């Protein structure tokens, strides 16, 4: 099936769009599944694993239907790139097939919930550690590394690609350039530390400006993920660059990345409180309209985001 919205992303209309929560932490801690290296795509190797993914995405489709919002289905492919997949024994052919299959199940969900405006996003993750950019690529290296996965998405029903947990600019630039060459819209989602800066120390504002300058503003918009609203909410003021930030996938926990990495248990935070914090972000960022979660969040958190934020559309949109 061809992509439905590749030439005109529907979430750019400013209406409320939900996406999922922290897929890996949900599947591990709530569903009791094993995800080596957080590789959710590895579940596609078995019928039971595929069924678990379908159930997961239907949960969010049900929320979008309940609240009358749009839905962005993010493929379970954050780790489906050569280095990470190679550790699990995948060759290039098997990896490409897994990326195609990950999009295919989202097509099925979209058909099942045909009454909901639904965009399919091919998810890309960092080549290295999402928390620690110790091994950094050049822009050209990043474009080459991620190009194969982007190419698979371009040959699928994906409407766009979203690079999640980007922690340094060069990788984000490489992905955006690969997407542009493949004719795909791109979204860049940066991860920030407790001070609101990228792990490299660069400010979020400077990172967005640098990616835009290097890619002729190819990203359709930017997002922030893998951080709690208290880590970045204070950044937003009247600077025009913030108009490029249209989505948030926050962590449930206030802990730093280092603390999360060492924690043996899941910190799910307070879903209702997080929903209220999203509403506060929406008031500071009128264009903010794509809302989901990252580490520790699940459908309960996204439900509270929708409950808190849906009424705001009658006030400011």
Order of alpha helices (4+ residues) and beta strands (2+ residues): beta-alpha-beta-alpha-alpha-beta-alpha-beta-alpha-beta-alpha-beta-alpha-beta-alpha-alpha-beta-alpha-alpha
